[in-house]
Amino acid sequence: MYVICRIILKFATYEELLKLTNMTLTQQDKDLLIKKGISEEKLAEELACFEHGFPYLKLYAAASVDNGILELSPISQDAYLKAWDVYTSTMTDKRVVKFVPASGAASRMFKDLFAFLDADYDQPTKVYEQTFFANIRKFAFYDDLEAACQRLYGKGIEALVAEDRYKSVVAALLKEEGLNYGNLPCILYPFPFPFLFPFIYSHSNFNLPL
C-alpha cells in the first residue's frame, strides 16, 4: 500500500487516477515494488479497486466481552494502577507520551457541537443541536456529564437547560475543564458511545434504541 500511495501521489485528479490501471511502471517503480515484496499483479489488483470500488467487509459478530474485548477484574485494574503509580513516581529518566489510536480524537465527531459553542445564538437552533438535547439522557456519558455540570456550575443538566444555559452543558462535555471529550481519543469514551455516536446522528428520525 505504501508503494501504491506513493504512485498515486503523482496524480492530481480522479480522472488521472483511473488511468493508473493502464500505466507503465518505471524501473524505479519496479525496483520499489521488489523491495517491498509486492508483485505487479498485486499492484494492478489494488489500483483496480480505485476504479471499481472496494468490497464491503463481512462482519461475523459484534465485539463483546470475551469475544474480542478483555474485561479487567478489579484486582487486575488495581495492579495496573499501582504499576502506573510506580512508573510515574520514578520518572527521572522516563517520559510519558500520548498515544492516539487510529480512530483519533473526536474533534471531527463533535464539529457541530463545537460550532454551536462558537455560534452567535445561545439556544439550540439547528436540527442537530435540538436532537442532541432532546436525546441527551440516552447517551452513555449522561451520568458523567451530569456530575461534571454539578462540579463546574453547581447545577445539573436539567437545571442548566431550564435556564437556557445550553452552551454550559456542551462546554462541560467538550472542554478540558469538563469531560474533555473534544480532545480525548474515541477509545476512552464510555462504551458503547464511540461506536453509536456517528451512526445515530446520521439518522434524522433518531428512533434507535440507546
PyMOL commands that place a pseudoatom at each C-alpha (Angstrom):
pseudoatom trace, name=CA, resn=MET, resi=1, chain=A, elem=C, hetatm=0, pos=[0.000, 0.000, 0.000]
pseudoatom trace, name=CA, resn=TYR, resi=2, chain=A, elem=C, hetatm=0, pos=[2.973, 2.302, 0.641]
pseudoatom trace, name=CA, resn=VAL, resi=3, chain=A, elem=C, hetatm=0, pos=[4.043, 1.866, -2.977]
pseudoatom trace, name=CA, resn=ILE, resi=4, chain=A, elem=C, hetatm=0, pos=[0.503, 2.387, -4.209]
pseudoatom trace, name=CA, resn=CYS, resi=5, chain=A, elem=C, hetatm=0, pos=[0.094, 5.587, -2.209]
pseudoatom trace, name=CA, resn=ARG, resi=6, chain=A, elem=C, hetatm=0, pos=[3.484, 6.810, -3.386]
pseudoatom trace, name=CA, resn=ILE, resi=7, chain=A, elem=C, hetatm=0, pos=[2.492, 6.314, -7.013]
pseudoatom trace, name=CA, resn=ILE, resi=8, chain=A, elem=C, hetatm=0, pos=[-0.974, 7.799, -6.529]
pseudoatom trace, name=CA, resn=LEU, resi=9, chain=A, elem=C, hetatm=0, pos=[0.535, 10.957, -5.093]
pseudoatom trace, name=CA, resn=LYS, resi=10, chain=A, elem=C, hetatm=0, pos=[1.966, 11.656, -8.545]
pseudoatom trace, name=CA, resn=PHE, resi=11, chain=A, elem=C, hetatm=0, pos=[-1.563, 12.191, -9.837]
pseudoatom trace, name=CA, resn=ALA, resi=12, chain=A, elem=C, hetatm=0, pos=[-3.748, 15.171, -9.047]
pseudoatom trace, name=CA, resn=THR, resi=13, chain=A, elem=C, hetatm=0, pos=[-7.202, 14.314, -10.339]
pseudoatom trace, name=CA, resn=TYR, resi=14, chain=A, elem=C, hetatm=0, pos=[-9.636, 11.416, -10.180]
pseudoatom trace, name=CA, resn=GLU, resi=15, chain=A, elem=C, hetatm=0, pos=[-9.549, 11.098, -13.974]
pseudoatom trace, name=CA, resn=GLU, resi=16, chain=A, elem=C, hetatm=0, pos=[-5.790, 10.686, -13.865]
pseudoatom trace, name=CA, resn=LEU, resi=17, chain=A, elem=C, hetatm=0, pos=[-6.181, 8.157, -11.071]
pseudoatom trace, name=CA, resn=LEU, resi=18, chain=A, elem=C, hetatm=0, pos=[-8.424, 5.987, -13.230]
pseudoatom trace, name=CA, resn=LYS, resi=19, chain=A, elem=C, hetatm=0, pos=[-5.678, 5.800, -15.823]
pseudoatom trace, name=CA, resn=LEU, resi=20, chain=A, elem=C, hetatm=0, pos=[-3.344, 4.113, -13.338]
pseudoatom trace, name=CA, resn=THR, resi=21, chain=A, elem=C, hetatm=0, pos=[-4.588, 0.629, -14.215]
pseudoatom trace, name=CA, resn=ASN, resi=22, chain=A, elem=C, hetatm=0, pos=[-3.090, 1.054, -17.692]
pseudoatom trace, name=CA, resn=MET, resi=23, chain=A, elem=C, hetatm=0, pos=[0.013, 2.893, -16.653]
pseudoatom trace, name=CA, resn=THR, resi=24, chain=A, elem=C, hetatm=0, pos=[3.557, 1.828, -17.484]
pseudoatom trace, name=CA, resn=LEU, resi=25, chain=A, elem=C, hetatm=0, pos=[5.742, 1.335, -14.446]
pseudoatom trace, name=CA, resn=THR, resi=26, chain=A, elem=C, hetatm=0, pos=[9.138, 2.965, -14.473]
pseudoatom trace, name=CA, resn=GLN, resi=27, chain=A, elem=C, hetatm=0, pos=[12.190, 0.957, -13.480]
pseudoatom trace, name=CA, resn=GLN, resi=28, chain=A, elem=C, hetatm=0, pos=[12.261, 2.931, -10.235]
pseudoatom trace, name=CA, resn=ASP, resi=29, chain=A, elem=C, hetatm=0, pos=[8.676, 1.861, -9.514]
pseudoatom trace, name=CA, resn=LYS, resi=30, chain=A, elem=C, hetatm=0, pos=[9.528, -1.780, -10.265]
pseudoatom trace, name=CA, resn=ASP, resi=31, chain=A, elem=C, hetatm=0, pos=[12.579, -1.679, -8.013]
pseudoatom trace, name=CA, resn=LEU, resi=32, chain=A, elem=C, hetatm=0, pos=[10.454, -0.273, -5.194]
pseudoatom trace, name=CA, resn=LEU, resi=33, chain=A, elem=C, hetatm=0, pos=[7.841, -2.991, -5.681]
pseudoatom trace, name=CA, resn=ILE, resi=34, chain=A, elem=C, hetatm=0, pos=[10.514, -5.694, -5.477]
pseudoatom trace, name=CA, resn=LYS, resi=35, chain=A, elem=C, hetatm=0, pos=[11.962, -4.097, -2.355]
pseudoatom trace, name=CA, resn=LYS, resi=36, chain=A, elem=C, hetatm=0, pos=[8.538, -4.126, -0.706]
pseudoatom trace, name=CA, resn=GLY, resi=37, chain=A, elem=C, hetatm=0, pos=[7.726, -7.659, -1.844]
pseudoatom trace, name=CA, resn=ILE, resi=38, chain=A, elem=C, hetatm=0, pos=[4.752, -6.561, -3.954]
pseudoatom trace, name=CA, resn=SER, resi=39, chain=A, elem=C, hetatm=0, pos=[4.112, -8.109, -7.350]
pseudoatom trace, name=CA, resn=GLU, resi=40, chain=A, elem=C, hetatm=0, pos=[3.000, -6.057, -10.319]
pseudoatom trace, name=CA, resn=GLU, resi=41, chain=A, elem=C, hetatm=0, pos=[-0.173, -8.150, -10.398]
pseudoatom trace, name=CA, resn=LYS, resi=42, chain=A, elem=C, hetatm=0, pos=[-0.950, -7.208, -6.788]
pseudoatom trace, name=CA, resn=LEU, resi=43, chain=A, elem=C, hetatm=0, pos=[-0.380, -3.547, -7.602]
pseudoatom trace, name=CA, resn=ALA, resi=44, chain=A, elem=C, hetatm=0, pos=[-2.773, -3.764, -10.552]
pseudoatom trace, name=CA, resn=GLU, resi=45, chain=A, elem=C, hetatm=0, pos=[-5.354, -5.503, -8.352]
pseudoatom trace, name=CA, resn=GLU, resi=46, chain=A, elem=C, hetatm=0, pos=[-5.170, -2.777, -5.704]
pseudoatom trace, name=CA, resn=LEU, resi=47, chain=A, elem=C, hetatm=0, pos=[-5.336, 0.025, -8.264]
pseudoatom trace, name=CA, resn=ALA, resi=48, chain=A, elem=C, hetatm=0, pos=[-8.374, -1.571, -9.864]
pseudoatom trace, name=CA, resn=CYS, resi=49, chain=A, elem=C, hetatm=0, pos=[-10.193, -1.103, -6.565]
pseudoatom trace, name=CA, resn=PHE, resi=50, chain=A, elem=C, hetatm=0, pos=[-9.967, 2.652, -7.019]
pseudoatom trace, name=CA, resn=GLU, resi=51, chain=A, elem=C, hetatm=0, pos=[-11.713, 2.296, -10.357]
pseudoatom trace, name=CA, resn=HIS, resi=52, chain=A, elem=C, hetatm=0, pos=[-14.357, -0.277, -9.446]
pseudoatom trace, name=CA, resn=GLY, resi=53, chain=A, elem=C, hetatm=0, pos=[-14.713, 0.322, -5.702]
pseudoatom trace, name=CA, resn=PHE, resi=54, chain=A, elem=C, hetatm=0, pos=[-13.705, -1.633, -2.624]
pseudoatom trace, name=CA, resn=PRO, resi=55, chain=A, elem=C, hetatm=0, pos=[-15.654, -4.677, -1.443]
pseudoatom trace, name=CA, resn=TYR, resi=56, chain=A, elem=C, hetatm=0, pos=[-17.609, -4.405, 1.788]
pseudoatom trace, name=CA, resn=LEU, resi=57, chain=A, elem=C, hetatm=0, pos=[-16.236, -6.145, 4.846]
pseudoatom trace, name=CA, resn=LYS, resi=58, chain=A, elem=C, hetatm=0, pos=[-18.133, -9.159, 6.095]
pseudoatom trace, name=CA, resn=LEU, resi=59, chain=A, elem=C, hetatm=0, pos=[-18.906, -8.762, 9.775]
pseudoatom trace, name=CA, resn=TYR, resi=60, chain=A, elem=C, hetatm=0, pos=[-19.428, -12.011, 11.658]
pseudoatom trace, name=CA, resn=ALA, resi=61, chain=A, elem=C, hetatm=0, pos=[-20.318, -10.672, 15.095]
pseudoatom trace, name=CA, resn=ALA, resi=62, chain=A, elem=C, hetatm=0, pos=[-20.156, -7.617, 17.297]
pseudoatom trace, name=CA, resn=ALA, resi=63, chain=A, elem=C, hetatm=0, pos=[-17.201, -7.381, 19.644]
pseudoatom trace, name=CA, resn=SER, resi=64, chain=A, elem=C, hetatm=0, pos=[-18.181, -8.140, 23.221]
pseudoatom trace, name=CA, resn=VAL, resi=65, chain=A, elem=C, hetatm=0, pos=[-16.589, -9.167, 26.496]
pseudoatom trace, name=CA, resn=ASP, resi=66, chain=A, elem=C, hetatm=0, pos=[-14.717, -12.448, 25.976]
pseudoatom trace, name=CA, resn=ASN, resi=67, chain=A, elem=C, hetatm=0, pos=[-15.204, -12.061, 22.236]
pseudoatom trace, name=CA, resn=GLY, resi=68, chain=A, elem=C, hetatm=0, pos=[-12.582, -9.516, 21.298]
pseudoatom trace, name=CA, resn=ILE, resi=69, chain=A, elem=C, hetatm=0, pos=[-12.902, -7.336, 24.413]
pseudoatom trace, name=CA, resn=LEU, resi=70, chain=A, elem=C, hetatm=0, pos=[-10.971, -8.090, 27.581]
pseudoatom trace, name=CA, resn=GLU, resi=71, chain=A, elem=C, hetatm=0, pos=[-12.656, -7.024, 30.814]
pseudoatom trace, name=CA, resn=LEU, resi=72, chain=A, elem=C, hetatm=0, pos=[-10.187, -6.452, 33.614]
pseudoatom trace, name=CA, resn=SER, resi=73, chain=A, elem=C, hetatm=0, pos=[-11.147, -7.633, 37.068]
pseudoatom trace, name=CA, resn=PRO, resi=74, chain=A, elem=C, hetatm=0, pos=[-10.997, -5.133, 39.949]
pseudoatom trace, name=CA, resn=ILE, resi=75, chain=A, elem=C, hetatm=0, pos=[-7.817, -6.882, 41.136]
pseudoatom trace, name=CA, resn=SER, resi=76, chain=A, elem=C, hetatm=0, pos=[-6.207, -6.503, 37.699]
pseudoatom trace, name=CA, resn=GLN, resi=77, chain=A, elem=C, hetatm=0, pos=[-7.278, -2.862, 37.478]
pseudoatom trace, name=CA, resn=ASP, resi=78, chain=A, elem=C, hetatm=0, pos=[-5.705, -2.183, 40.855]
pseudoatom trace, name=CA, resn=ALA, resi=79, chain=A, elem=C, hetatm=0, pos=[-2.489, -3.917, 39.800]
pseudoatom trace, name=CA, resn=TYR, resi=80, chain=A, elem=C, hetatm=0, pos=[-2.206, -1.824, 36.627]
pseudoatom trace, name=CA, resn=LEU, resi=81, chain=A, elem=C, hetatm=0, pos=[-2.923, 1.387, 38.524]
pseudoatom trace, name=CA, resn=LYS, resi=82, chain=A, elem=C, hetatm=0, pos=[-0.232, 0.562, 41.069]
pseudoatom trace, name=CA, resn=ALA, resi=83, chain=A, elem=C, hetatm=0, pos=[2.226, -0.221, 38.286]
pseudoatom trace, name=CA, resn=TRP, resi=84, chain=A, elem=C, hetatm=0, pos=[1.444, 3.168, 36.730]
pseudoatom trace, name=CA, resn=ASP, resi=85, chain=A, elem=C, hetatm=0, pos=[1.963, 4.926, 40.061]
pseudoatom trace, name=CA, resn=VAL, resi=86, chain=A, elem=C, hetatm=0, pos=[5.324, 3.210, 40.481]
pseudoatom trace, name=CA, resn=TYR, resi=87, chain=A, elem=C, hetatm=0, pos=[6.336, 4.153, 36.942]
pseudoatom trace, name=CA, resn=THR, resi=88, chain=A, elem=C, hetatm=0, pos=[5.360, 7.815, 37.253]
pseudoatom trace, name=CA, resn=SER, resi=89, chain=A, elem=C, hetatm=0, pos=[6.949, 8.166, 40.704]
pseudoatom trace, name=CA, resn=THR, resi=90, chain=A, elem=C, hetatm=0, pos=[10.359, 7.170, 39.326]
pseudoatom trace, name=CA, resn=MET, resi=91, chain=A, elem=C, hetatm=0, pos=[10.392, 9.222, 36.138]
pseudoatom trace, name=CA, resn=THR, resi=92, chain=A, elem=C, hetatm=0, pos=[13.864, 10.707, 36.393]
pseudoatom trace, name=CA, resn=ASP, resi=93, chain=A, elem=C, hetatm=0, pos=[14.909, 9.000, 33.165]
pseudoatom trace, name=CA, resn=LYS, resi=94, chain=A, elem=C, hetatm=0, pos=[11.464, 8.401, 31.645]
pseudoatom trace, name=CA, resn=ARG, resi=95, chain=A, elem=C, hetatm=0, pos=[8.753, 10.389, 29.965]
pseudoatom trace, name=CA, resn=VAL, resi=96, chain=A, elem=C, hetatm=0, pos=[5.059, 9.922, 29.288]
pseudoatom trace, name=CA, resn=VAL, resi=97, chain=A, elem=C, hetatm=0, pos=[3.855, 10.270, 25.700]
pseudoatom trace, name=CA, resn=LYS, resi=98, chain=A, elem=C, hetatm=0, pos=[0.343, 10.449, 24.287]
pseudoatom trace, name=CA, resn=PHE, resi=99, chain=A, elem=C, hetatm=0, pos=[-0.862, 7.555, 22.166]
pseudoatom trace, name=CA, resn=VAL, resi=100, chain=A, elem=C, hetatm=0, pos=[-3.786, 8.274, 19.847]
pseudoatom trace, name=CA, resn=PRO, resi=101, chain=A, elem=C, hetatm=0, pos=[-5.425, 5.189, 18.292]
pseudoatom trace, name=CA, resn=ALA, resi=102, chain=A, elem=C, hetatm=0, pos=[-6.274, 5.111, 14.609]
pseudoatom trace, name=CA, resn=SER, resi=103, chain=A, elem=C, hetatm=0, pos=[-9.752, 6.379, 15.428]
pseudoatom trace, name=CA, resn=GLY, resi=104, chain=A, elem=C, hetatm=0, pos=[-8.113, 9.612, 16.524]
pseudoatom trace, name=CA, resn=ALA, resi=105, chain=A, elem=C, hetatm=0, pos=[-9.538, 12.359, 18.671]
pseudoatom trace, name=CA, resn=ALA, resi=106, chain=A, elem=C, hetatm=0, pos=[-13.174, 13.377, 18.467]
pseudoatom trace, name=CA, resn=SER, resi=107, chain=A, elem=C, hetatm=0, pos=[-12.869, 16.927, 17.206]
pseudoatom trace, name=CA, resn=ARG, resi=108, chain=A, elem=C, hetatm=0, pos=[-14.438, 15.912, 13.881]
pseudoatom trace, name=CA, resn=MET, resi=109, chain=A, elem=C, hetatm=0, pos=[-17.152, 13.856, 15.581]
pseudoatom trace, name=CA, resn=PHE, resi=110, chain=A, elem=C, hetatm=0, pos=[-18.163, 16.875, 17.660]
pseudoatom trace, name=CA, resn=LYS, resi=111, chain=A, elem=C, hetatm=0, pos=[-17.751, 19.511, 14.954]
pseudoatom trace, name=CA, resn=ASP, resi=112, chain=A, elem=C, hetatm=0, pos=[-21.424, 20.517, 15.108]
pseudoatom trace, name=CA, resn=LEU, resi=113, chain=A, elem=C, hetatm=0, pos=[-21.307, 20.945, 18.886]
pseudoatom trace, name=CA, resn=PHE, resi=114, chain=A, elem=C, hetatm=0, pos=[-18.112, 22.979, 18.609]
pseudoatom trace, name=CA, resn=ALA, resi=115, chain=A, elem=C, hetatm=0, pos=[-19.891, 25.132, 16.023]
pseudoatom trace, name=CA, resn=PHE, resi=116, chain=A, elem=C, hetatm=0, pos=[-22.768, 25.605, 18.465]
pseudoatom trace, name=CA, resn=LEU, resi=117, chain=A, elem=C, hetatm=0, pos=[-20.349, 26.826, 21.142]
pseudoatom trace, name=CA, resn=ASP, resi=118, chain=A, elem=C, hetatm=0, pos=[-18.993, 29.440, 18.723]
pseudoatom trace, name=CA, resn=ALA, resi=119, chain=A, elem=C, hetatm=0, pos=[-22.381, 30.411, 17.292]
pseudoatom trace, name=CA, resn=ASP, resi=120, chain=A, elem=C, hetatm=0, pos=[-23.908, 33.850, 17.909]
pseudoatom trace, name=CA, resn=TYR, resi=121, chain=A, elem=C, hetatm=0, pos=[-27.061, 32.264, 19.353]
pseudoatom trace, name=CA, resn=ASP, resi=122, chain=A, elem=C, hetatm=0, pos=[-27.456, 30.523, 22.713]
pseudoatom trace, name=CA, resn=GLN, resi=123, chain=A, elem=C, hetatm=0, pos=[-30.365, 28.119, 22.219]
pseudoatom trace, name=CA, resn=PRO, resi=124, chain=A, elem=C, hetatm=0, pos=[-30.327, 25.005, 20.030]
pseudoatom trace, name=CA, resn=THR, resi=125, chain=A, elem=C, hetatm=0, pos=[-31.420, 26.166, 16.597]
pseudoatom trace, name=CA, resn=LYS, resi=126, chain=A, elem=C, hetatm=0, pos=[-30.226, 23.602, 14.080]
pseudoatom trace, name=CA, resn=VAL, resi=127, chain=A, elem=C, hetatm=0, pos=[-31.741, 20.124, 13.889]
pseudoatom trace, name=CA, resn=TYR, resi=128, chain=A, elem=C, hetatm=0, pos=[-28.506, 18.538, 15.093]
pseudoatom trace, name=CA, resn=GLU, resi=129, chain=A, elem=C, hetatm=0, pos=[-28.391, 20.721, 18.196]
pseudoatom trace, name=CA, resn=GLN, resi=130, chain=A, elem=C, hetatm=0, pos=[-32.062, 20.222, 19.007]
pseudoatom trace, name=CA, resn=THR, resi=131, chain=A, elem=C, hetatm=0, pos=[-31.820, 16.464, 18.568]
pseudoatom trace, name=CA, resn=PHE, resi=132, chain=A, elem=C, hetatm=0, pos=[-28.734, 16.275, 20.740]
pseudoatom trace, name=CA, resn=PHE, resi=133, chain=A, elem=C, hetatm=0, pos=[-30.507, 17.871, 23.697]
pseudoatom trace, name=CA, resn=ALA, resi=134, chain=A, elem=C, hetatm=0, pos=[-33.750, 16.010, 23.067]
pseudoatom trace, name=CA, resn=ASN, resi=135, chain=A, elem=C, hetatm=0, pos=[-31.866, 12.698, 23.353]
pseudoatom trace, name=CA, resn=ILE, resi=136, chain=A, elem=C, hetatm=0, pos=[-29.202, 13.656, 25.862]
pseudoatom trace, name=CA, resn=ARG, resi=137, chain=A, elem=C, hetatm=0, pos=[-30.449, 11.230, 28.529]
pseudoatom trace, name=CA, resn=LYS, resi=138, chain=A, elem=C, hetatm=0, pos=[-29.915, 8.314, 26.144]
pseudoatom trace, name=CA, resn=PHE, resi=139, chain=A, elem=C, hetatm=0, pos=[-26.162, 8.758, 25.867]
pseudoatom trace, name=CA, resn=ALA, resi=140, chain=A, elem=C, hetatm=0, pos=[-23.780, 6.572, 27.846]
pseudoatom trace, name=CA, resn=PHE, resi=141, chain=A, elem=C, hetatm=0, pos=[-21.964, 9.690, 29.052]
pseudoatom trace, name=CA, resn=TYR, resi=142, chain=A, elem=C, hetatm=0, pos=[-25.073, 11.241, 30.647]
pseudoatom trace, name=CA, resn=ASP, resi=143, chain=A, elem=C, hetatm=0, pos=[-24.195, 10.428, 34.267]
pseudoatom trace, name=CA, resn=ASP, resi=144, chain=A, elem=C, hetatm=0, pos=[-20.609, 11.615, 33.810]
pseudoatom trace, name=CA, resn=LEU, resi=145, chain=A, elem=C, hetatm=0, pos=[-21.821, 14.818, 32.171]
pseudoatom trace, name=CA, resn=GLU, resi=146, chain=A, elem=C, hetatm=0, pos=[-24.322, 15.384, 34.979]
pseudoatom trace, name=CA, resn=ALA, resi=147, chain=A, elem=C, hetatm=0, pos=[-21.505, 15.060, 37.516]
pseudoatom trace, name=CA, resn=ALA, resi=148, chain=A, elem=C, hetatm=0, pos=[-19.284, 17.411, 35.506]
pseudoatom trace, name=CA, resn=CYS, resi=149, chain=A, elem=C, hetatm=0, pos=[-22.040, 20.044, 35.370]
pseudoatom trace, name=CA, resn=GLN, resi=150, chain=A, elem=C, hetatm=0, pos=[-22.593, 19.755, 39.123]
pseudoatom trace, name=CA, resn=ARG, resi=151, chain=A, elem=C, hetatm=0, pos=[-18.865, 20.149, 39.715]
pseudoatom trace, name=CA, resn=LEU, resi=152, chain=A, elem=C, hetatm=0, pos=[-18.415, 23.111, 37.359]
pseudoatom trace, name=CA, resn=TYR, resi=153, chain=A, elem=C, hetatm=0, pos=[-21.660, 25.019, 37.847]
pseudoatom trace, name=CA, resn=GLY, resi=154, chain=A, elem=C, hetatm=0, pos=[-23.251, 23.603, 40.979]
pseudoatom trace, name=CA, resn=LYS, resi=155, chain=A, elem=C, hetatm=0, pos=[-26.269, 22.589, 38.885]
pseudoatom trace, name=CA, resn=GLY, resi=156, chain=A, elem=C, hetatm=0, pos=[-27.318, 19.565, 36.869]
pseudoatom trace, name=CA, resn=ILE, resi=157, chain=A, elem=C, hetatm=0, pos=[-28.089, 19.324, 33.161]
pseudoatom trace, name=CA, resn=GLU, resi=158, chain=A, elem=C, hetatm=0, pos=[-31.844, 19.859, 33.504]
pseudoatom trace, name=CA, resn=ALA, resi=159, chain=A, elem=C, hetatm=0, pos=[-31.389, 22.928, 35.692]
pseudoatom trace, name=CA, resn=LEU, resi=160, chain=A, elem=C, hetatm=0, pos=[-28.921, 24.439, 33.233]
pseudoatom trace, name=CA, resn=VAL, resi=161, chain=A, elem=C, hetatm=0, pos=[-31.231, 23.743, 30.292]
pseudoatom trace, name=CA, resn=ALA, resi=162, chain=A, elem=C, hetatm=0, pos=[-34.140, 25.326, 32.184]
pseudoatom trace, name=CA, resn=GLU, resi=163, chain=A, elem=C, hetatm=0, pos=[-32.003, 28.474, 32.435]
pseudoatom trace, name=CA, resn=ASP, resi=164, chain=A, elem=C, hetatm=0, pos=[-31.183, 28.298, 28.704]
pseudoatom trace, name=CA, resn=ARG, resi=165, chain=A, elem=C, hetatm=0, pos=[-27.547, 27.547, 29.543]
pseudoatom trace, name=CA, resn=TYR, resi=166, chain=A, elem=C, hetatm=0, pos=[-27.220, 25.013, 26.759]
pseudoatom trace, name=CA, resn=LYS, resi=167, chain=A, elem=C, hetatm=0, pos=[-23.690, 26.066, 25.940]
pseudoatom trace, name=CA, resn=SER, resi=168, chain=A, elem=C, hetatm=0, pos=[-22.619, 25.423, 29.507]
pseudoatom trace, name=CA, resn=VAL, resi=169, chain=A, elem=C, hetatm=0, pos=[-23.719, 21.813, 29.106]
pseudoatom trace, name=CA, resn=VAL, resi=170, chain=A, elem=C, hetatm=0, pos=[-21.863, 21.432, 25.810]
pseudoatom trace, name=CA, resn=ALA, resi=171, chain=A, elem=C, hetatm=0, pos=[-18.765, 23.066, 27.278]
pseudoatom trace, name=CA, resn=ALA, resi=172, chain=A, elem=C, hetatm=0, pos=[-18.847, 20.601, 30.176]
pseudoatom trace, name=CA, resn=LEU, resi=173, chain=A, elem=C, hetatm=0, pos=[-18.886, 17.796, 27.627]
pseudoatom trace, name=CA, resn=LEU, resi=174, chain=A, elem=C, hetatm=0, pos=[-16.152, 19.051, 25.300]
pseudoatom trace, name=CA, resn=LYS, resi=175, chain=A, elem=C, hetatm=0, pos=[-13.820, 21.336, 27.215]
pseudoatom trace, name=CA, resn=GLU, resi=176, chain=A, elem=C, hetatm=0, pos=[-10.789, 20.308, 29.231]
pseudoatom trace, name=CA, resn=GLU, resi=177, chain=A, elem=C, hetatm=0, pos=[-12.249, 21.549, 32.499]
pseudoatom trace, name=CA, resn=GLY, resi=178, chain=A, elem=C, hetatm=0, pos=[-15.196, 19.202, 31.995]
pseudoatom trace, name=CA, resn=LEU, resi=179, chain=A, elem=C, hetatm=0, pos=[-15.132, 15.736, 30.419]
pseudoatom trace, name=CA, resn=ASN, resi=180, chain=A, elem=C, hetatm=0, pos=[-12.725, 16.879, 27.686]
pseudoatom trace, name=CA, resn=TYR, resi=181, chain=A, elem=C, hetatm=0, pos=[-14.438, 14.711, 25.071]
pseudoatom trace, name=CA, resn=GLY, resi=182, chain=A, elem=C, hetatm=0, pos=[-13.423, 17.170, 22.372]
pseudoatom trace, name=CA, resn=ASN, resi=183, chain=A, elem=C, hetatm=0, pos=[-9.800, 16.110, 22.780]
pseudoatom trace, name=CA, resn=LEU, resi=184, chain=A, elem=C, hetatm=0, pos=[-9.897, 12.540, 24.059]
pseudoatom trace, name=CA, resn=PRO, resi=185, chain=A, elem=C, hetatm=0, pos=[-9.293, 9.569, 21.742]
pseudoatom trace, name=CA, resn=CYS, resi=186, chain=A, elem=C, hetatm=0, pos=[-12.589, 7.860, 20.954]
pseudoatom trace, name=CA, resn=ILE, resi=187, chain=A, elem=C, hetatm=0, pos=[-11.478, 4.678, 22.671]
pseudoatom trace, name=CA, resn=LEU, resi=188, chain=A, elem=C, hetatm=0, pos=[-11.635, 6.420, 26.050]
pseudoatom trace, name=CA, resn=TYR, resi=189, chain=A, elem=C, hetatm=0, pos=[-15.362, 7.192, 25.834]
pseudoatom trace, name=CA, resn=PRO, resi=190, chain=A, elem=C, hetatm=0, pos=[-17.863, 5.102, 27.813]
pseudoatom trace, name=CA, resn=PHE, resi=191, chain=A, elem=C, hetatm=0, pos=[-18.787, 2.013, 25.821]
pseudoatom trace, name=CA, resn=PRO, resi=192, chain=A, elem=C, hetatm=0, pos=[-20.724, 1.832, 23.521]
pseudoatom trace, name=CA, resn=PHE, resi=193, chain=A, elem=C, hetatm=0, pos=[-20.832, 5.596, 22.879]
pseudoatom trace, name=CA, resn=PRO, resi=194, chain=A, elem=C, hetatm=0, pos=[-17.897, 5.837, 20.449]
pseudoatom trace, name=CA, resn=PHE, resi=195, chain=A, elem=C, hetatm=0, pos=[-19.466, 3.293, 18.125]
pseudoatom trace, name=CA, resn=LEU, resi=196, chain=A, elem=C, hetatm=0, pos=[-23.019, 4.649, 18.210]
pseudoatom trace, name=CA, resn=PHE, resi=197, chain=A, elem=C, hetatm=0, pos=[-22.459, 8.389, 18.096]
pseudoatom trace, name=CA, resn=PRO, resi=198, chain=A, elem=C, hetatm=0, pos=[-21.533, 8.808, 14.415]
pseudoatom trace, name=CA, resn=PHE, resi=199, chain=A, elem=C, hetatm=0, pos=[-24.285, 6.376, 13.403]
pseudoatom trace, name=CA, resn=ILE, resi=200, chain=A, elem=C, hetatm=0, pos=[-27.236, 7.764, 15.308]
pseudoatom trace, name=CA, resn=TYR, resi=201, chain=A, elem=C, hetatm=0, pos=[-26.500, 11.296, 14.225]
pseudoatom trace, name=CA, resn=SER, resi=202, chain=A, elem=C, hetatm=0, pos=[-26.633, 10.258, 10.598]
pseudoatom trace, name=CA, resn=HIS, resi=203, chain=A, elem=C, hetatm=0, pos=[-30.329, 9.355, 11.037]
pseudoatom trace, name=CA, resn=SER, resi=204, chain=A, elem=C, hetatm=0, pos=[-32.812, 12.165, 11.200]
pseudoatom trace, name=CA, resn=ASN, resi=205, chain=A, elem=C, hetatm=0, pos=[-35.573, 10.202, 12.940]
pseudoatom trace, name=CA, resn=PHE, resi=206, chain=A, elem=C, hetatm=0, pos=[-33.440, 9.059, 15.882]
pseudoatom trace, name=CA, resn=ASN, resi=207, chain=A, elem=C, hetatm=0, pos=[-35.636, 6.035, 16.535]
pseudoatom trace, name=CA, resn=LEU, resi=208, chain=A, elem=C, hetatm=0, pos=[-32.683, 3.903, 17.511]
pseudoatom trace, name=CA, resn=PRO, resi=209, chain=A, elem=C, hetatm=0, pos=[-32.794, 2.302, 20.970]
pseudoatom trace, name=CA, resn=LEU, resi=210, chain=A, elem=C, hetatm=0, pos=[-29.871, 3.541, 23.035]
for i in range(1, 210): cmd.bond("trace and resi %d" % i, "trace and resi %d" % (i + 1))
show_as sticks, trace
zoom trace
